[in-house]
Amino acid sequence: MEGKSKLHHLEDELKLSGSEQLTLATRGYKIIKKVNEGSYAKVYLAEYRNPTKSDKLSTLACKVIDTNTAPKDFVRKFLPREIDMLIKLNHPHLVHTHSIFQRRYKYFIFMRFMEHGDLLEYILQKGAVQEDQARIWARQLALAVQYMHELEISHRDIKCENVLLTANQNAKLSDFGFARSCVDKSLKDVQSETFCGSLSYTAPEILQGAPYFPKPTDIWSLGIVVYVMLNRAMPFEDKHIKQLYQAQINKNWKFRSRYIDSLSEHCKRLVTLMLEPNHQNRIKVDNIINSEWIAMDSRLLEWTPQETLAFQKAKEERIQQQKKLENPEDPKLDKEVSSLPETSIRKVDVTGSTNSWCRTCSHVLEKRSH
């Protein structure tokens, strides 16, 4: 009886019939319980086993987005972008997407389950992060941002809640709902006018209310994340936009007295360069990765094969786009572009209708060191 009541409770929560859950089950998915909830999205613990193979059971997270309750602007503008990003992006320090199902007004996004939760939760429970660990996480996140920027994509919502931690203590950037391209069709930089992200992590050029270039705002937000790791506090406490903006412009922040003496000068200097209010003078992501602070741990100077491959693919894609733009009539370029590996998108009938679809990335299920 207890099992039945749990099933009915889950059905009520998801508004899925038993037959629909059975359809998911035939494809290897089982939603277990809710683990988190936002204003228009819920996150569930889920399990997956490939029904055609004798693979071991994999634990996944399933983000369910209800387009009936989400703001119309999000559904029209941001949700399609997020789906596009989830399909396109593949980097060892970005959360990997396993599959995406659509059923009427709901999206089911299955992702790797992050065993240690988000960075904010970690800091609240365990306190400020030791500098050696913060250095590792800062580098991993910078590599993820570098990869996205190489593809001319800005995340625009970097914050501690969107940094997830694995059982192996690796950091991965998640949540691409506000991500967008930084260039137009001719690959020229375009400014953004959308106020997005969390106020405490928002760069001054956004608070100013004028169009802004999105890439430098990612660096500012990453700087806030690194500061929070090292201080277990926000650098700016103001809740009102005008006061917050003034505090940012005046560089009215400092390291907490209880931690400042234990931090290296290289560390303090890098955070200061990331929290530079003038976006033109703000440090670039490449310089973060090659900074003296990162170099204090010589192991971090070497990239893993996965990190190298992901960045090389991003670079190749950018080069191909540039060549195609310069020589639109060259048939060789069309052939080169078409030979690049494409993400697998296949139709799936989840509800008996033909408009449901799924994207499956088998590589997510492979054993990874990251």
VOTI-855691 format. One line per field, with one value per residue: x, y, z of N, C-alpha, C in turn; residue in one letter; residue number from 1. Coordinates in steps of 0.05 Angstrom, whole numbers, m for minus. Example, Ala and Ser with C-alpha at 12.3 -4.5 7.8 and 13.67 -1.06 7.14 Angstrom:
BEGIN
n.X: [264; 257]
n.Y: [m114; m45]
n.Z: [156; 142]
ca.X: [246; 273]
ca.Y: [m90; m21]
ca.Z: [156; 143]
c.X: [264; 258]
c.Y: [m66; 1]
c.Z: [156; 157]
residuo: [a; s]
num: [1; 2]
END
This chain:
BEGIN
n.X: [17; 39; 76; 42; 16; 58; 69; 20; 24; 68; 48; 8; 39; 70; 32; 28; 3; m6; 5; 37; 81; 97; 112; 157; 188; 196; 235; 276; 276; 263; 229; 244; 240; 224; 275; 288; 262; 240; 213; 185; 204; 220; 263; 281; 302; 326; 328; 365; 370; 396; 351; 364; 413; 458; 472; 496; 455; 443; 446; 408; 392; 330; 304; 245; 207; 153; 115; 66; 63; 107; 137; 114; 152; 198; 185; 179; 227; 274; 273; 275; 328; 357; 347; 372; 425; 436; 437; 479; 527; 585; 628; 678; 672; 621; 554; 531; 482; 436; 388; 329; 261; 198; 133; 72; 59; 103; 173; 222; 283; 338; 395; 464; 470; 490; 528; 545; 514; 500; 547; 537; 506; 544; 583; 554; 546; 597; 632; 680; 719; 780; 840; 871; 834; 795; 824; 828; 774; 761; 793; 771; 719; 732; 754; 708; 678; 713; 710; 656; 657; 692; 659; 628; 588; 553; 545; 515; 489; 521; 531; 536; 497; 490; 535; 555; 574; 613; 619; 672; 693; 694; 680; 623; 592; 525; 456; 431; 394; 394; 434; 465; 480; 538; 548; 528; 499; 540; 583; 598; 608; 554; 512; 478; 413; 384; 366; 389; 401; 425; 419; 461; 505; 510; 541; 568; 560; 513; 476; 476; 441; 447; 458; 501; 564; 564; 604; 646; 614; 606; 656; 658; 617; 638; 681; 655; 635; 684; 703; 662; 671; 720; 710; 662; 619; 584; 613; 589; 536; 491; 422; 393; 391; 416; 451; 481; 506; 537; 572; 599; 625; 657; 692; 681; 693; 721; 766; 746; 765; 778; 797; 833; 889; 905; 904; 937; 977; 975; 925; 889; 900; 882; 826; 813; 824; 784; 739; 738; 709; 706; 690; 723; 774; 774; 797; 811; 784; 822; 869; 858; 860; 914; 938; 981; 963; 934; 978; 1006; 996; 1026; 1005; 958; 969; 971; 928; 873; 860; 805; 791; 824; 807; 753; 759; 789; 752; 714; 744; 754; 703; 691; 730; 712; 663; 679; 708; 668; 636; 670; 677; 625; 607; 639; 643; 673; 677; 625; 623; 662; 639; 592; 614; 628; 617; 550; 501; 461; 394; 333; 268; 216; 162; 129; 80; 43; 35; 62; 96; 131; 198; 266; 332; 390; 451; 499; 550; 550; 540; 586; 643; 675; 730; 719]
n.Y: [m24; 24; 33; 41; 88; 124; 124; 146; 196; 217; 217; 255; 300; 307; 304; 261; 204; 134; 102; 135; 140; 88; 86; 119; 86; 41; 61; 63; 100; 124; 163; 184; 218; 285; 334; 387; 454; 507; 570; 558; 509; 442; 396; 329; 267; 214; 151; 112; 60; 31; 0; m36; m56; m88; m50; m18; 11; 80; 141; 198; 268; 300; 354; 387; 428; 469; 496; 520; 547; 578; 643; 679; 704; 677; 625; 635; 660; 647; 592; 561; 576; 554; 499; 492; 504; 463; 420; 433; 445; 415; 398; 381; 409; 429; 415; 353; 336; 284; 268; 296; 304; 322; 334; 352; 409; 406; 400; 351; 346; 307; 299; 291; 269; 308; 293; 321; 366; 438; 494; 536; 513; 477; 513; 539; 497; 477; 520; 572; 560; 526; 557; 526; 489; 523; 546; 503; 495; 545; 547; 504; 524; 570; 548; 525; 571; 595; 559; 565; 619; 616; 592; 634; 644; 668; 657; 684; 677; 663; 637; 617; 579; 556; 527; 463; 405; 346; 277; 267; 315; 355; 414; 437; 476; 498; 505; 538; 575; 631; 637; 661; 678; 715; 742; 766; 742; 753; 746; 789; 826; 832; 872; 862; 872; 854; 849; 803; 744; 739; 791; 801; 781; 809; 847; 915; 943; 922; 937; 990; 998; 1005; 980; 923; 887; 818; 779; 799; 806; 755; 744; 779; 758; 708; 723; 741; 692; 666; 700; 691; 637; 640; 673; 663; 698; 753; 801; 851; 880; 910; 918; 950; 974; 1023; 1037; 990; 992; 1038; 1022; 982; 1010; 1044; 1008; 986; 943; 889; 837; 790; 800; 756; 720; 743; 745; 694; 685; 682; 732; 730; 707; 746; 788; 769; 763; 816; 836; 810; 833; 884; 945; 972; 947; 943; 942; 897; 832; 781; 716; 679; 699; 691; 635; 628; 653; 677; 659; 611; 583; 572; 521; 473; 428; 444; 469; 436; 410; 365; 308; 310; 363; 389; 368; 386; 442; 447; 429; 469; 512; 495; 496; 550; 570; 545; 570; 622; 616; 599; 644; 679; 654; 639; 611; 568; 501; 462; 478; 471; 416; 404; 426; 396; 347; 349; 323; 312; 327; 276; 273; 246; 222; 209; 174; 192; 203; 183; 219; 252; 294; 294; 291; 269; 277; 242; 229; 187; 188; 210; 172; 144; 124; 174; 216; 264]
n.Z: [0; 15; m25; m69; m53; m54; m108; m128; m106; m132; m184; m178; m168; m214; m252; m286; m318; m299; m343; m374; m341; m344; m397; m397; m364; m397; m429; m396; m354; m288; m243; m179; m130; m107; m103; m103; m114; m155; m177; m224; m239; m223; m189; m193; m164; m202; m237; m285; m332; m388; m429; m470; m460; m414; m375; m315; m263; m268; m232; m239; m246; m253; m285; m285; m324; m323; m370; m367; m319; m320; m334; m392; m424; m411; m431; m485; m501; m469; m454; m503; m518; m475; m482; m532; m517; m481; m515; m549; m519; m492; m445; m397; m349; m348; m331; m352; m400; m404; m430; m462; m454; m482; m462; m478; m444; m411; m398; m392; m367; m365; m327; m307; m241; m186; m135; m88; m84; m90; m94; m59; m18; 1; 22; 61; 96; 108; 114; 96; 37; 32; 7; m30; m49; m69; m111; m147; m161; m181; m226; m256; m266; m294; m340; m362; m373; m409; m452; m467; m482; m525; m561; m571; m533; m477; m408; m367; m318; m274; m211; m142; m131; m180; m189; m186; m149; m154; m132; m132; m118; m158; m194; m230; m279; m285; m309; m359; m373; m382; m419; m478; m547; m565; m611; m676; m739; m774; m743; m711; m651; m607; m565; m503; m475; m434; m367; m327; m285; m216; m169; m131; m157; m202; m254; m254; m302; m321; m282; m291; m331; m385; m453; m456; m462; m460; m445; m409; m363; m344; m323; m280; m248; m238; m208; m162; m144; m131; m91; m52; m41; m14; 30; 54; 50; 19; m25; m32; 3; m5; m20; m52; m118; m135; m92; m90; m140; m135; m94; m121; m163; m134; m113; m63; m25; 13; 35; 84; 152; 183; 147; 112; 124; 115; 61; m2; m35; m91; m98; m76; m110; m160; m151; m144; m195; m223; m202; m223; m236; m286; m345; m390; m371; m341; m322; m371; m389; m406; m383; m330; m326; m338; m296; m242; m194; m204; m224; m179; m162; m193; m218; m240; m287; m329; m377; m377; m421; m435; m425; m461; m511; m514; m516; m563; m601; m597; m615; m668; m688; m687; m723; m770; m777; m786; m834; m868; m869; m894; m943; m971; m1015; m1023; m1035; m1010; m957; m939; m940; m902; m856; m853; m840; m788; m722; m704; m654; m627; m642; m631; m649; m602; m576; m525; m503; m536; m576; m634; m628; m587; m563; m558; m535; m534; m502; m505; m486; m437; m400; m396; m358; m322; m303; m284]
ca.X: [0; 57; 88; 21; 11; 80; 65; m1; 34; 85; 31; m5; 59; 79; 9; 33; m13; 10; 14; 59; 105; 106; 126; 184; 202; 205; 259; 297; 275; 245; 231; 242; 229; 232; 297; 290; 240; 242; 187; 171; 218; 225; 285; 276; 322; 316; 346; 365; 384; 391; 336; 374; 439; 459; 487; 489; 436; 455; 430; 406; 374; 311; 292; 219; 199; 124; 111; 40; 66; 131; 131; 112; 177; 217; 177; 182; 253; 296; 272; 287; 357; 368; 347; 393; 451; 440; 444; 504; 550; 597; 653; 680; 664; 593; 538; 524; 454; 432; 366; 308; 235; 177; 106; 53; 69; 125; 199; 237; 312; 353; 423; 480; 464; 513; 525; 550; 496; 511; 569; 526; 499; 570; 596; 538; 549; 625; 647; 697; 734; 809; 850; 880; 810; 783; 840; 820; 747; 761; 804; 751; 698; 743; 756; 681; 671; 730; 699; 632; 664; 703; 636; 613; 564; 557; 527; 498; 476; 540; 528; 544; 476; 493; 559; 548; 598; 611; 629; 701; 700; 698; 659; 611; 573; 499; 434; 437; 369; 399; 456; 459; 502; 550; 553; 506; 504; 565; 603; 605; 599; 529; 507; 454; 398; 368; 375; 385; 419; 419; 428; 486; 526; 507; 562; 559; 550; 485; 461; 476; 417; 453; 467; 527; 576; 559; 626; 658; 596; 611; 680; 650; 601; 657; 696; 638; 635; 710; 703; 645; 685; 742; 702; 635; 603; 583; 630; 571; 512; 469; 400; 382; 408; 433; 472; 499; 522; 557; 592; 616; 641; 677; 707; 676; 692; 746; 766; 739; 789; 785; 809; 852; 917; 912; 902; 961; 975; 966; 896; 876; 903; 864; 798; 811; 823; 758; 719; 744; 684; 707; 691; 745; 799; 770; 814; 798; 784; 848; 888; 852; 871; 943; 947; 1001; 949; 930; 1004; 1017; 994; 1036; 988; 935; 979; 967; 900; 866; 852; 777; 791; 837; 790; 730; 767; 797; 727; 702; 761; 750; 676; 693; 745; 695; 642; 693; 715; 643; 628; 688; 674; 599; 602; 659; 630; 690; 670; 600; 630; 676; 620; 573; 628; 631; 597; 525; 487; 439; 367; 315; 240; 207; 133; 126; 52; 25; 34; 87; 112; 150; 224; 287; 360; 405; 480; 509; 576; 546; 539; 612; 657; 692; 745; 711]
ca.Y: [0; 47; 37; 53; 116; 140; 126; 164; 223; 226; 222; 281; 321; 310; 302; 239; 180; 110; 92; 152; 132; 63; 91; 128; 63; 24; 73; 61; 122; 122; 186; 174; 237; 313; 342; 416; 467; 535; 583; 544; 484; 424; 377; 303; 246; 195; 128; 104; 37; 26; m25; m54; m66; m96; m30; m15; 32; 106; 160; 223; 289; 307; 380; 389; 455; 471; 520; 532; 565; 595; 668; 676; 713; 655; 603; 644; 669; 635; 563; 551; 580; 534; 472; 493; 503; 436; 402; 441; 447; 391; 404; 366; 426; 436; 392; 339; 329; 257; 268; 316; 296; 341; 323; 374; 434; 401; 390; 334; 347; 288; 307; 277; 276; 318; 281; 339; 390; 462; 506; 553; 494; 467; 534; 544; 474; 471; 544; 582; 539; 531; 569; 506; 477; 545; 549; 482; 500; 570; 540; 488; 542; 588; 532; 522; 597; 599; 542; 578; 644; 609; 587; 660; 641; 678; 643; 706; 672; 648; 642; 593; 559; 543; 511; 437; 390; 317; 260; 270; 343; 371; 434; 439; 499; 488; 523; 555; 589; 658; 637; 672; 683; 742; 753; 763; 723; 760; 742; 814; 827; 846; 878; 851; 892; 840; 847; 775; 735; 747; 818; 801; 772; 824; 867; 943; 953; 914; 953; 1017; 999; 1009; 955; 914; 863; 797; 762; 810; 802; 728; 745; 792; 739; 687; 736; 741; 664; 660; 715; 677; 612; 646; 690; 655; 722; 768; 826; 874; 873; 928; 905; 969; 975; 1047; 1034; 968; 1002; 1057; 1006; 968; 1030; 1054; 985; 987; 915; 879; 810; 789; 801; 730; 703; 758; 738; 666; 684; 691; 757; 724; 702; 771; 804; 758; 770; 845; 840; 800; 852; 910; 956; 980; 921; 943; 936; 872; 810; 763; 689; 666; 708; 678; 608; 629; 672; 668; 644; 583; 570; 564; 492; 466; 407; 456; 481; 416; 404; 337; 303; 319; 392; 397; 361; 404; 469; 444; 427; 496; 528; 486; 505; 579; 573; 537; 591; 645; 610; 598; 671; 692; 641; 626; 595; 546; 475; 447; 485; 458; 388; 403; 431; 373; 324; 352; 306; 325; 316; 258; 280; 226; 224; 190; 176; 188; 206; 174; 239; 251; 318; 290; 284; 264; 279; 224; 231; 162; 192; 219; 148; 132; 131; 197; 223; 291]
ca.Z: [0; 17; m52; m85; m45; m64; m137; m133; m98; m154; m206; m173; m170; m242; m270; m305; m313; m295; m369; m383; m326; m355; m422; m389; m353; m419; m440; m376; m334; m265; m226; m151; m110; m112; m86; m103; m128; m160; m182; m246; m246; m201; m195; m182; m166; m222; m244; m313; m341; m416; m431; m490; m452; m386; m361; m287; m258; m265; m218; m253; m236; m274; m282; m298; m328; m330; m386; m360; m296; m324; m347; m421; m435; m408; m449; m513; m507; m455; m454; m528; m516; m456; m495; m552; m504; m470; m538; m562; m502; m482; m433; m372; m326; m351; m324; m376; m404; m414; m449; m458; m464; m480; m461; m478; m433; m393; m407; m373; m374; m348; m325; m287; m213; m173; m108; m66; m86; m102; m79; m37; 3; 11; 38; 85; 114; 115; 117; 74; 23; 34; m17; m49; m62; m85; m135; m165; m171; m197; m252; m271; m275; m315; m365; m372; m384; m433; m473; m476; m495; m550; m578; m571; m516; m450; m389; m356; m292; m257; m183; m126; m134; m206; m189; m174; m141; m157; m110; m134; m111; m181; m198; m257; m282; m294; m313; m382; m380; m391; m437; m505; m565; m562; m637; m696; m760; m786; m722; m698; m624; m602; m537; m491; m460; m414; m339; m319; m264; m189; m164; m117; m175; m227; m259; m254; m328; m324; m263; m302; m347; m413; m467; m446; m474; m439; m436; m384; m340; m334; m307; m255; m232; m229; m186; m138; m135; m119; m65; m33; m33; 4; 52; 64; 51; m6; m23; m30; 18; m12; m33; m71; m142; m136; m72; m99; m163; m125; m80; m141; m177; m115; m103; m34; m14; 24; 45; 113; 169; 193; 126; 95; 129; 106; 32; m16; m50; m118; m97; m71; m134; m181; m145; m149; m224; m233; m193; m235; m245; m314; m360; m410; m356; m326; m332; m389; m378; m412; m364; m305; m327; m338; m275; m223; m172; m214; m228; m153; m162; m219; m231; m254; m312; m350; m383; m381; m448; m439; m426; m487; m534; m514; m525; m591; m617; m597; m632; m695; m697; m691; m748; m793; m780; m798; m862; m883; m872; m914; m969; m969; m1039; m1025; m1029; m992; m930; m933; m934; m876; m834; m850; m830; m759; m708; m695; m631; m635; m633; m643; m641; m582; m570; m496; m495; m557; m596; m650; m624; m565; m574; m538; m543; m517; m505; m492; m474; m409; m383; m394; m333; m326; m279; m277]
c.X: [17; 69; 67; 16; 33; 77; 43; 8; 51; 69; 17; 14; 66; 56; 15; 15; 6; 21; 38; 84; 116; 121; 154; 201; 212; 230; 281; 296; 255; 250; 226; 228; 239; 254; 301; 267; 245; 214; 171; 185; 222; 247; 279; 300; 310; 337; 343; 381; 377; 376; 346; 402; 438; 476; 478; 470; 451; 436; 432; 390; 355; 298; 267; 210; 170; 119; 84; 44; 90; 122; 132; 138; 198; 211; 184; 212; 276; 296; 283; 318; 369; 369; 369; 421; 457; 447; 472; 528; 559; 625; 654; 672; 637; 577; 527; 494; 453; 410; 345; 282; 216; 150; 86; 66; 92; 150; 212; 266; 327; 383; 438; 473; 490; 511; 528; 534; 510; 531; 559; 520; 524; 583; 581; 542; 577; 642; 663; 714; 764; 820; 858; 856; 797; 797; 832; 793; 746; 772; 784; 729; 707; 747; 729; 673; 688; 719; 673; 638; 677; 682; 618; 587; 571; 536; 506; 483; 495; 536; 533; 522; 477; 519; 554; 574; 593; 622; 660; 711; 708; 675; 649; 591; 547; 480; 440; 412; 373; 423; 447; 484; 512; 555; 529; 515; 530; 588; 613; 593; 573; 525; 481; 440; 382; 381; 369; 406; 410; 433; 456; 510; 527; 529; 551; 548; 521; 467; 458; 451; 422; 460; 496; 537; 575; 583; 639; 640; 599; 636; 674; 636; 619; 674; 681; 638; 661; 712; 686; 658; 705; 734; 676; 617; 603; 601; 613; 545; 488; 447; 387; 402; 427; 456; 492; 517; 544; 580; 610; 635; 664; 695; 705; 671; 720; 744; 760; 764; 797; 798; 832; 881; 925; 912; 928; 956; 966; 936; 881; 877; 884; 835; 794; 809; 796; 736; 726; 718; 683; 711; 714; 771; 797; 786; 798; 801; 810; 869; 883; 864; 901; 954; 967; 988; 945; 957; 1017; 1015; 1001; 1019; 966; 944; 975; 937; 896; 859; 824; 776; 802; 819; 766; 737; 775; 772; 714; 717; 756; 723; 677; 708; 728; 674; 655; 699; 689; 632; 644; 685; 648; 593; 620; 646; 646; 683; 644; 605; 643; 657; 601; 587; 633; 610; 573; 514; 464; 413; 348; 287; 233; 177; 129; 96; 32; 23; 61; 105; 131; 176; 244; 314; 376; 435; 492; 535; 573; 548; 566; 625; 676; 707; 737; 682]
c.Y: [25; 54; 50; 82; 134; 145; 147; 193; 234; 233; 249; 304; 327; 311; 282; 215; 156; 99; 108; 145; 106; 66; 101; 104; 44; 35; 75; 82; 117; 147; 177; 194; 265; 320; 372; 428; 496; 546; 569; 519; 468; 404; 351; 285; 224; 173; 122; 79; 32; m1; m45; m65; m74; m77; m29; 9; 59; 125; 187; 243; 295; 334; 381; 418; 456; 497; 534; 552; 583; 621; 665; 684; 691; 633; 610; 648; 653; 605; 551; 553; 559; 507; 471; 490; 475; 416; 407; 438; 420; 396; 390; 382; 440; 411; 379; 331; 301; 256; 289; 305; 319; 327; 346; 400; 430; 391; 374; 333; 329; 295; 289; 287; 284; 312; 300; 366; 414; 475; 522; 535; 483; 488; 539; 522; 472; 496; 552; 559; 546; 540; 548; 494; 498; 549; 528; 487; 525; 564; 524; 506; 561; 573; 528; 548; 602; 583; 555; 603; 638; 603; 612; 658; 652; 664; 662; 700; 655; 657; 616; 572; 544; 529; 486; 421; 360; 303; 262; 298; 359; 390; 435; 461; 488; 511; 544; 570; 617; 660; 647; 676; 712; 756; 750; 744; 728; 758; 768; 814; 843; 850; 866; 874; 880; 841; 819; 767; 745; 774; 818; 794; 789; 846; 895; 953; 944; 931; 982; 1020; 1004; 982; 949; 890; 841; 782; 773; 807; 774; 728; 758; 772; 717; 698; 736; 712; 658; 675; 700; 651; 619; 661; 682; 680; 735; 793; 851; 866; 889; 913; 924; 973; 999; 1045; 1012; 977; 1020; 1042; 992; 987; 1040; 1032; 983; 958; 908; 850; 810; 786; 774; 712; 717; 750; 711; 664; 695; 717; 753; 720; 729; 789; 795; 766; 800; 851; 831; 820; 881; 922; 964; 954; 920; 936; 909; 849; 792; 734; 674; 674; 697; 650; 607; 647; 660; 652; 615; 569; 563; 534; 482; 444; 420; 469; 462; 410; 374; 333; 313; 349; 402; 392; 380; 431; 468; 443; 454; 514; 521; 497; 535; 584; 567; 559; 615; 640; 610; 626; 686; 680; 625; 607; 571; 519; 458; 453; 473; 429; 386; 407; 407; 348; 326; 335; 322; 311; 299; 268; 260; 229; 202; 195; 171; 188; 195; 195; 239; 275; 316; 282; 281; 267; 262; 226; 207; 167; 200; 195; 135; 140; 154; 203; 250; 291]
c.Z: [0; m10; m70; m79; m55; m94; m144; m127; m120; m178; m203; m177; m199; m262; m293; m298; m309; m321; m379; m367; m336; m380; m417; m380; m375; m432; m419; m354; m312; m247; m197; m133; m117; m92; m85; m119; m131; m166; m204; m255; m220; m209; m179; m183; m184; m226; m273; m317; m370; m419; m451; m483; m423; m370; m331; m285; m254; m250; m233; m238; m259; m268; m298; m300; m338; m344; m381; m338; m300; m338; m377; m434; m434; m428; m478; m520; m495; m455; m480; m528; m498; m469; m516; m540; m493; m491; m548; m545; m492; m471; m406; m347; m330; m344; m350; m377; m416; m435; m442; m471; m462; m480; m457; m468; m414; m408; m385; m382; m355; m350; m306; m259; m199; m143; m85; m68; m97; m83; m56; m13; 17; 30; 63; 106; 125; 120; 93; 63; 26; 7; m38; m63; m79; m111; m156; m178; m188; m225; m269; m282; m297; m341; m378; m386; m410; m457; m484; m492; m522; m571; m581; m556; m488; m432; m377; m330; m274; m228; m168; m129; m160; m210; m173; m170; m142; m132; m109; m128; m135; m185; m227; m258; m294; m300; m335; m392; m391; m411; m465; m521; m562; m589; m655; m718; m775; m766; m710; m670; m622; m572; m529; m476; m437; m387; m330; m298; m237; m183; m151; m135; m201; m230; m260; m280; m334; m307; m274; m320; m376; m426; m459; m462; m453; m429; m410; m359; m328; m316; m280; m237; m221; m206; m160; m126; m120; m92; m44; m23; m11; 30; 66; 69; 24; m4; m21; m17; 10; m28; m54; m94; m142; m117; m80; m121; m153; m110; m99; m155; m159; m103; m72; m23; m4; 33; 75; 130; 179; 173; 111; 99; 119; 75; 20; m30; m79; m119; m94; m96; m156; m176; m151; m178; m236; m225; m200; m246; m275; m330; m380; m397; m341; m339; m350; m379; m383; m392; m336; m304; m326; m316; m256; m200; m180; m215; m201; m148; m190; m233; m248; m281; m335; m352; m386; m411; m454; m442; m453; m510; m536; m525; m555; m609; m619; m616; m662; m706; m703; m718; m772; m798; m794; m828; m879; m888; m894; m942; m970; m993; m1041; m1017; m1010; m963; m921; m925; m907; m853; m830; m838; m800; m745; m699; m671; m640; m624; m647; m632; m621; m577; m541; m489; m515; m580; m611; m645; m600; m576; m551; m550; m524; m523; m490; m478; m444; m390; m380; m368; m339; m300; m269; m268]
residuo: [m; e; g; k; s; k; l; h; h; l; e; d; e; l; k; l; s; g; s; e; q; l; t; l; a; t; r; g; y; k; i; i; k; k; v; n; e; g; s; y; a; k; v; y; l; a; e; y; r; n; p; t; k; s; d; k; l; s; t; l; a; c; k; v; i; d; t; n; t; a; p; k; d; f; v; r; k; f; l; p; r; e; i; d; m; l; i; k; l; n; h; p; h; l; v; h; t; h; s; i; f; q; r; r; y; k; y; f; i; f; m; r; f; m; e; h; g; d; l; l; e; y; i; l; q; k; g; a; v; q; e; d; q; a; r; i; w; a; r; q; l; a; l; a; v; q; y; m; h; e; l; e; i; s; h; r; d; i; k; c; e; n; v; l; l; t; a; n; q; n; a; k; l; s; d; f; g; f; a; r; s; c; v; d; k; s; l; k; d; v; q; s; e; t; f; c; g; s; l; s; y; t; a; p; e; i; l; q; g; a; p; y; f; p; k; p; t; d; i; w; s; l; g; i; v; v; y; v; m; l; n; r; a; m; p; f; e; d; k; h; i; k; q; l; y; q; a; q; i; n; k; n; w; k; f; r; s; r; y; i; d; s; l; s; e; h; c; k; r; l; v; t; l; m; l; e; p; n; h; q; n; r; i; k; v; d; n; i; i; n; s; e; w; i; a; m; d; s; r; l; l; e; w; t; p; q; e; t; l; a; f; q; k; a; k; e; e; r; i; q; q; q; k; k; l; e; n; p; e; d; p; k; l; d; k; e; v; s; s; l; p; e; t; s; i; r; k; v; d; v; t; g; s; t; n; s; w; c; r; t; c; s; h; v; l; e; k; r; s; h]
num: [1; 2; 3; 4; 5; 6; 7; 8; 9; 10; 11; 12; 13; 14; 15; 16; 17; 18; 19; 20; 21; 22; 23; 24; 25; 26; 27; 28; 29; 30; 31; 32; 33; 34; 35; 36; 37; 38; 39; 40; 41; 42; 43; 44; 45; 46; 47; 48; 49; 50; 51; 52; 53; 54; 55; 56; 57; 58; 59; 60; 61; 62; 63; 64; 65; 66; 67; 68; 69; 70; 71; 72; 73; 74; 75; 76; 77; 78; 79; 80; 81; 82; 83; 84; 85; 86; 87; 88; 89; 90; 91; 92; 93; 94; 95; 96; 97; 98; 99; 100; 101; 102; 103; 104; 105; 106; 107; 108; 109; 110; 111; 112; 113; 114; 115; 116; 117; 118; 119; 120; 121; 122; 123; 124; 125; 126; 127; 128; 129; 130; 131; 132; 133; 134; 135; 136; 137; 138; 139; 140; 141; 142; 143; 144; 145; 146; 147; 148; 149; 150; 151; 152; 153; 154; 155; 156; 157; 158; 159; 160; 161; 162; 163; 164; 165; 166; 167; 168; 169; 170; 171; 172; 173; 174; 175; 176; 177; 178; 179; 180; 181; 182; 183; 184; 185; 186; 187; 188; 189; 190; 191; 192; 193; 194; 195; 196; 197; 198; 199; 200; 201; 202; 203; 204; 205; 206; 207; 208; 209; 210; 211; 212; 213; 214; 215; 216; 217; 218; 219; 220; 221; 222; 223; 224; 225; 226; 227; 228; 229; 230; 231; 232; 233; 234; 235; 236; 237; 238; 239; 240; 241; 242; 243; 244; 245; 246; 247; 248; 249; 250; 251; 252; 253; 254; 255; 256; 257; 258; 259; 260; 261; 262; 263; 264; 265; 266; 267; 268; 269; 270; 271; 272; 273; 274; 275; 276; 277; 278; 279; 280; 281; 282; 283; 284; 285; 286; 287; 288; 289; 290; 291; 292; 293; 294; 295; 296; 297; 298; 299; 300; 301; 302; 303; 304; 305; 306; 307; 308; 309; 310; 311; 312; 313; 314; 315; 316; 317; 318; 319; 320; 321; 322; 323; 324; 325; 326; 327; 328; 329; 330; 331; 332; 333; 334; 335; 336; 337; 338; 339; 340; 341; 342; 343; 344; 345; 346; 347; 348; 349; 350; 351; 352; 353; 354; 355; 356; 357; 358; 359; 360; 361; 362; 363; 364; 365; 366; 367; 368; 369; 370]
END
